[in-house]
Amino acid sequence: MLSKAQQNFTSKNTSNGINDVVNDAVNDSVNDAVNDAVNDAVNDAVNDAVNDAVNDVVNDAVNDAVNDAVNDAVNDTVNDAVNDAVSINL
């Protein structure tokens, strides 16, 4: 049979062991939740920044191409009209 001192020692160690297991489980859960939240926030910020940058590049390229095409068409039309007018007057 265990002495009172041995019983108290065993009980205290068992209690400490349970507390350690519970604390570890809580800490792991909290750490996982915090890490997930931070990772989600960072991923969202990076994705937004990349998407904005890509959209800006694509929009600039499309706008430049459209403007060039329109300018070329207008210039060709004006040049043709001027050339026709000059030819008629000659």
Backbone as JSON Lines, residues from 0, in Angstrom:
{"i":0,"aa":"M","n":[0.84,-1.18,0.0],"ca":[0.0,0.0,0.0],"c":[0.89,1.24,0.0]}
{"i":1,"aa":"L","n":[0.46,2.27,-0.75],"ca":[1.24,3.49,-0.85],"c":[1.04,4.36,0.38]}
{"i":2,"aa":"S","n":[2.12,5.02,0.76],"ca":[2.0,5.96,1.88],"c":[1.25,7.2,1.43]}
{"i":3,"aa":"K","n":[0.83,8.0,2.38],"ca":[0.09,9.24,2.06],"c":[0.96,10.15,1.18]}
{"i":4,"aa":"A","n":[2.24,10.23,1.49],"ca":[3.14,11.07,0.71],"c":[3.26,10.53,-0.71]}
{"i":5,"aa":"Q","n":[3.35,9.21,-0.87],"ca":[3.43,8.61,-2.2],"c":[2.13,8.82,-2.98]}
{"i":6,"aa":"Q","n":[1.01,8.71,-2.28],"ca":[-0.29,8.93,-2.93],"c":[-0.4,10.38,-3.43]}
{"i":7,"aa":"N","n":[0.01,11.32,-2.57],"ca":[-0.04,12.73,-2.97],"c":[0.88,13.0,-4.16]}
{"i":8,"aa":"F","n":[2.08,12.4,-4.12],"ca":[3.04,12.58,-5.22],"c":[2.48,12.02,-6.53]}
{"i":9,"aa":"T","n":[1.91,10.82,-6.47],"ca":[1.34,10.18,-7.65],"c":[0.16,10.98,-8.18]}
{"i":10,"aa":"S","n":[-0.7,11.43,-7.26],"ca":[-1.86,12.22,-7.66],"c":[-1.44,13.52,-8.32]}
{"i":11,"aa":"K","n":[-0.44,14.18,-7.72],"ca":[0.03,15.46,-8.27],"c":[0.65,15.26,-9.65]}
{"i":12,"aa":"N","n":[1.46,14.21,-9.81],"ca":[2.08,13.95,-11.11],"c":[1.03,13.6,-12.16]}
{"i":13,"aa":"T","n":[0.03,12.83,-11.75],"ca":[-1.05,12.5,-12.69],"c":[-1.79,13.75,-13.11]}
{"i":14,"aa":"S","n":[-2.09,14.61,-12.14],"ca":[-2.78,15.86,-12.43],"c":[-1.94,16.74,-13.35]}
{"i":15,"aa":"N","n":[-0.65,16.84,-13.06],"ca":[0.25,17.63,-13.91],"c":[0.3,17.05,-15.32]}
{"i":16,"aa":"G","n":[0.33,15.74,-15.42],"ca":[0.36,15.11,-16.73],"c":[-0.89,15.41,-17.54]}
{"i":17,"aa":"I","n":[-2.04,15.38,-16.89],"ca":[-3.31,15.68,-17.57],"c":[-3.31,17.15,-18.0]}
{"i":18,"aa":"N","n":[-2.86,18.02,-17.09],"ca":[-2.8,19.45,-17.44],"c":[-1.88,19.68,-18.64]}
{"i":19,"aa":"D","n":[-0.76,18.99,-18.67],"ca":[0.17,19.14,-19.8],"c":[-0.48,18.7,-21.11]}
{"i":20,"aa":"V","n":[-1.2,17.59,-21.05],"ca":[-1.87,17.09,-22.27],"c":[-2.94,18.08,-22.73]}
{"i":21,"aa":"V","n":[-3.73,18.58,-21.79],"ca":[-4.79,19.55,-22.13],"c":[-4.17,20.83,-22.66]}
{"i":22,"aa":"N","n":[-3.14,21.33,-21.98],"ca":[-2.49,22.56,-22.43],"c":[-1.88,22.4,-23.82]}
{"i":23,"aa":"D","n":[-1.24,21.27,-24.05],"ca":[-0.67,21.02,-25.38],"c":[-1.76,21.0,-26.45]}
{"i":24,"aa":"A","n":[-2.87,20.36,-26.15],"ca":[-3.96,20.27,-27.13],"c":[-4.54,21.66,-27.41]}
{"i":25,"aa":"V","n":[-4.74,22.45,-26.34],"ca":[-5.28,23.81,-26.53],"c":[-4.29,24.66,-27.3]}
{"i":26,"aa":"N","n":[-3.02,24.6,-26.92],"ca":[-2.0,25.39,-27.62],"c":[-1.92,25.01,-29.1]}
{"i":27,"aa":"D","n":[-1.97,23.72,-29.37],"ca":[-1.93,23.27,-30.77],"c":[-3.13,23.8,-31.55]}
{"i":28,"aa":"S","n":[-4.3,23.75,-30.94],"ca":[-5.51,24.23,-31.61],"c":[-5.44,25.74,-31.87]}
{"i":29,"aa":"V","n":[-5.01,26.47,-30.85],"ca":[-4.89,27.93,-31.01],"c":[-3.85,28.26,-32.07]}
{"i":30,"aa":"N","n":[-2.7,27.6,-31.99],"ca":[-1.65,27.86,-32.99],"c":[-2.13,27.54,-34.41]}
{"i":31,"aa":"D","n":[-2.83,26.43,-34.56],"ca":[-3.35,26.08,-35.88],"c":[-4.32,27.14,-36.38]}
{"i":32,"aa":"A","n":[-5.21,27.59,-35.5],"ca":[-6.2,28.6,-35.91],"c":[-5.51,29.91,-36.29]}
{"i":33,"aa":"V","n":[-4.54,30.32,-35.49],"ca":[-3.83,31.57,-35.79],"c":[-3.04,31.44,-37.08]}
{"i":34,"aa":"N","n":[-2.34,30.32,-37.23],"ca":[-1.56,30.12,-38.46],"c":[-2.46,30.1,-39.69]}
{"i":35,"aa":"D","n":[-3.6,29.44,-39.59],"ca":[-4.54,29.41,-40.72],"c":[-5.03,30.81,-41.06]}
{"i":36,"aa":"A","n":[-5.36,31.58,-40.03],"ca":[-5.86,32.94,-40.26],"c":[-4.79,33.81,-40.9]}
{"i":37,"aa":"V","n":[-3.56,33.72,-40.39],"ca":[-2.46,34.51,-40.95],"c":[-2.17,34.09,-42.38]}
{"i":38,"aa":"N","n":[-2.11,32.78,-42.61],"ca":[-1.84,32.29,-43.97],"c":[-2.93,32.73,-44.94]}
{"i":39,"aa":"D","n":[-4.19,32.66,-44.51],"ca":[-5.28,33.1,-45.38],"c":[-5.15,34.58,-45.71]}
{"i":40,"aa":"A","n":[-4.84,35.39,-44.69],"ca":[-4.72,36.83,-44.91],"c":[-3.56,37.15,-45.85]}
{"i":41,"aa":"V","n":[-2.43,36.48,-45.63],"ca":[-1.26,36.72,-46.49],"c":[-1.55,36.26,-47.91]}
{"i":42,"aa":"N","n":[-2.14,35.08,-48.05],"ca":[-2.48,34.58,-49.39],"c":[-3.44,35.51,-50.11]}
{"i":43,"aa":"D","n":[-4.45,35.99,-49.39],"ca":[-5.4,36.92,-50.0],"c":[-4.7,38.2,-50.46]}
{"i":44,"aa":"A","n":[-3.83,38.73,-49.62],"ca":[-3.13,39.97,-49.97],"c":[-2.22,39.76,-51.18]}
{"i":45,"aa":"V","n":[-1.5,38.65,-51.19],"ca":[-0.59,38.36,-52.31],"c":[-1.39,38.14,-53.59]}
{"i":46,"aa":"N","n":[-2.47,37.36,-53.48],"ca":[-3.3,37.1,-54.67],"c":[-3.9,38.39,-55.21]}
{"i":47,"aa":"D","n":[-4.38,39.25,-54.32],"ca":[-4.94,40.53,-54.77],"c":[-3.89,41.37,-55.47]}
{"i":48,"aa":"A","n":[-2.7,41.43,-54.89],"ca":[-1.63,42.23,-55.49],"c":[-1.23,41.69,-56.86]}
{"i":49,"aa":"V","n":[-1.09,40.37,-56.95],"ca":[-0.72,39.75,-58.24],"c":[-1.82,39.97,-59.26]}
{"i":50,"aa":"N","n":[-3.07,39.75,-58.86],"ca":[-4.18,39.94,-59.79],"c":[-4.26,41.38,-60.28]}
{"i":51,"aa":"D","n":[-4.06,42.34,-59.37],"ca":[-4.09,43.74,-59.76],"c":[-2.98,44.05,-60.76]}
{"i":52,"aa":"A","n":[-1.79,43.53,-60.48],"ca":[-0.66,43.79,-61.37],"c":[-0.88,43.17,-62.74]}
{"i":53,"aa":"V","n":[-1.36,41.93,-62.77],"ca":[-1.63,41.26,-64.05],"c":[-2.72,41.99,-64.81]}
{"i":54,"aa":"N","n":[-3.79,42.36,-64.1],"ca":[-4.89,43.09,-64.76],"c":[-4.41,44.41,-65.34]}
{"i":55,"aa":"D","n":[-3.55,45.12,-64.61],"ca":[-3.03,46.39,-65.12],"c":[-2.22,46.17,-66.4]}
{"i":56,"aa":"V","n":[-1.37,45.16,-66.41],"ca":[-0.54,44.88,-67.59],"c":[-1.42,44.49,-68.77]}
{"i":57,"aa":"V","n":[-2.39,43.61,-68.52],"ca":[-3.27,43.16,-69.61],"c":[-4.11,44.33,-70.13]}
{"i":58,"aa":"N","n":[-4.68,45.11,-69.21],"ca":[-5.5,46.26,-69.63],"c":[-4.68,47.26,-70.43]}
{"i":59,"aa":"D","n":[-3.45,47.53,-69.99],"ca":[-2.59,48.46,-70.75],"c":[-2.3,47.91,-72.14]}
{"i":60,"aa":"A","n":[-2.01,46.63,-72.23],"ca":[-1.7,46.03,-73.53],"c":[-2.91,46.08,-74.45]}
{"i":61,"aa":"V","n":[-4.08,45.75,-73.91],"ca":[-5.3,45.78,-74.73],"c":[-5.62,47.2,-75.16]}
{"i":62,"aa":"N","n":[-5.52,48.14,-74.24],"ca":[-5.8,49.53,-74.58],"c":[-4.84,50.05,-75.65]}
{"i":63,"aa":"D","n":[-3.56,49.72,-75.51],"ca":[-2.58,50.14,-76.51],"c":[-2.9,49.54,-77.88]}
{"i":64,"aa":"A","n":[-3.24,48.26,-77.9],"ca":[-3.56,47.59,-79.16],"c":[-4.79,48.21,-79.81]}
{"i":65,"aa":"V","n":[-5.82,48.45,-79.01],"ca":[-7.05,49.05,-79.55],"c":[-6.77,50.46,-80.05]}
{"i":66,"aa":"N","n":[-6.05,51.24,-79.26],"ca":[-5.73,52.61,-79.69],"c":[-4.91,52.62,-80.97]}
{"i":67,"aa":"D","n":[-3.94,51.72,-81.07],"ca":[-3.14,51.65,-82.29],"c":[-4.0,51.28,-83.49]}
{"i":68,"aa":"A","n":[-4.89,50.32,-83.32],"ca":[-5.75,49.89,-84.42],"c":[-6.68,51.02,-84.85]}
{"i":69,"aa":"V","n":[-7.25,51.71,-83.89],"ca":[-8.16,52.82,-84.22],"c":[-7.39,53.94,-84.91]}
{"i":70,"aa":"N","n":[-6.23,54.28,-84.35],"ca":[-5.43,55.35,-84.96],"c":[-5.01,54.99,-86.38]}
{"i":71,"aa":"D","n":[-4.61,53.75,-86.59],"ca":[-4.23,53.32,-87.94],"c":[-5.42,53.42,-88.9]}
{"i":72,"aa":"A","n":[-6.57,52.98,-88.43],"ca":[-7.76,53.03,-89.29],"c":[-8.13,54.47,-89.63]}
{"i":73,"aa":"V","n":[-8.11,55.33,-88.64],"ca":[-8.44,56.75,-88.88],"c":[-7.42,57.37,-89.82]}
{"i":74,"aa":"N","n":[-6.15,57.12,-89.55],"ca":[-5.1,57.68,-90.42],"c":[-5.24,57.19,-91.86]}
{"i":75,"aa":"D","n":[-5.51,55.9,-92.02],"ca":[-5.69,55.36,-93.37],"c":[-6.87,56.02,-94.07]}
{"i":76,"aa":"T","n":[-7.98,56.19,-93.35],"ca":[-9.18,56.79,-93.94],"c":[-8.92,58.24,-94.33]}
{"i":77,"aa":"V","n":[-8.27,58.98,-93.43],"ca":[-7.96,60.39,-93.72],"c":[-6.99,60.48,-94.89]}
{"i":78,"aa":"N","n":[-5.97,59.64,-94.88],"ca":[-5.0,59.67,-95.97],"c":[-5.66,59.33,-97.31]}
{"i":79,"aa":"D","n":[-6.52,58.33,-97.3],"ca":[-7.22,57.98,-98.53],"c":[-8.08,59.14,-99.02]}
{"i":80,"aa":"A","n":[-8.79,59.78,-98.1],"ca":[-9.65,60.9,-98.48],"c":[-8.82,62.06,-99.03]}
{"i":81,"aa":"V","n":[-7.71,62.36,-98.39],"ca":[-6.85,63.45,-98.87],"c":[-6.26,63.1,-100.23]}
{"i":82,"aa":"N","n":[-5.8,61.86,-100.36],"ca":[-5.23,61.45,-101.65],"c":[-6.28,61.51,-102.75]}
{"i":83,"aa":"D","n":[-7.5,61.09,-102.47],"ca":[-8.57,61.16,-103.46],"c":[-8.85,62.61,-103.84]}
{"i":84,"aa":"A","n":[-8.89,63.49,-102.85],"ca":[-9.18,64.91,-103.12],"c":[-8.08,65.53,-103.96]}
{"i":85,"aa":"V","n":[-6.84,65.2,-103.67],"ca":[-5.71,65.75,-104.41],"c":[-5.74,65.22,-105.84]}
{"i":86,"aa":"S","n":[-6.04,63.93,-106.0],"ca":[-6.07,63.33,-107.32],"c":[-7.15,63.98,-108.17]}
{"i":87,"aa":"I","n":[-8.29,64.28,-107.58],"ca":[-9.4,64.89,-108.33],"c":[-9.01,66.29,-108.78]}
{"i":88,"aa":"N","n":[-8.31,67.02,-107.9],"ca":[-7.94,68.39,-108.23],"c":[-6.82,68.46,-109.26]}
{"i":89,"aa":"L","n":[-6.04,67.39,-109.35],"ca":[-4.96,67.4,-110.34],"c":[-5.56,67.21,-111.7]}
